[in-house]
Amino acid sequence: MENKLKALEGNWYGKLKDIFAELNEMGVDFYEVNSEYITAGYNDGDEAVRLLIRLGGTPNTIIINSVEEVYRG
């Protein structure tokens, strides 16, 4: 899963819903969303993993600047 998420860095999307669709297919849940970042998470076996996905670009071209794991436990 980590490699799939890291592969998203640098990808661009037309709308936030496009990002949501791709992450949903990976089994990622969303906790907070704004124009600068998305907090999200998924379960890796018996561990909960929390992510900070930093966004950039414009309202019509959203770029995933980074995907950072901020919690595992």
C-alpha positions, 0 to 999 in steps of 0.5 A, spaced: 500 500 500 505 504 501 508 504 494 501 505 491 500 511 495 507 514 494 506 513 486 500 518 487 505 524 488 506 528 482 499 526 479 494 531 478 486 531 478 481 536 475 477 535 481 477 532 489 472 527 487 477 524 482 482 523 488 477 520 492 475 515 487 482 513 486 483 513 494 477 509 495 479 504 490 485 503 494 481 502 501 483 509 504 478 512 508 477 520 509 477 524 515 478 531 513 479 535 507 480 542 505 484 545 499 491 544 502 491 537 505 487 530 506 487 526 512 486 519 511 487 512 513 486 505 512 487 498 516 494 494 515 492 488 518 491 489 525 494 496 525 491 503 523 495 507 519 493 515 518 496 519 512 497 526 511 496 528 503 498 535 501 495 538 495 497 543 491 496 546 484 489 550 482 482 549 483 482 546 476 488 542 477 489 539 483 496 536 484 498 531 490 505 534 493 506 528 498 503 523 501 506 522 509 504 516 514 503 520 520 501 514 525 501 507 525 499 503 531 
